[in-house]
Amino acid sequence: MVEIEKPELEGESVRYRDNTWELTGALDVKQNGELIHAKARKSSRVRGNPGTFSFALDDSSASLNPGNPGEFDIELKRLEDSYYLVVIRNHATNHYRLTNLSYD
């Protein structure tokens, strides 16, 4: 597991189960790079109830190396039926699909 700060994700909105959440930009890469946890808070609360979104690798291509993810760009996209984190590296682009939310 490695913790990563990606400021470009900070403030990105996710609508999930009738609530709007904002990503904080804090990420954890887990399970051999097949899972990314993204920290979030409810945007409607001043203190912001914390939660963690789980995004699972959507294809079988090479995932992020959790011990050394290297340089990459990342963006949140709404595609078809779900939200995705799109990880863009020199040699590959991976889509991680939103699977669930856990409350911290």
Secondary structure, DSSP 8 states (H G I E B T S, - for coil): -EEEE-GGGTT-EEEETTEEEEEEEEEEEEGGGTEEEEEEEETTSSS--EEEEEEEE-SSS----SS---S-EEEEEEETTEEEEEEE-SS-EEEEEEEEEEE-
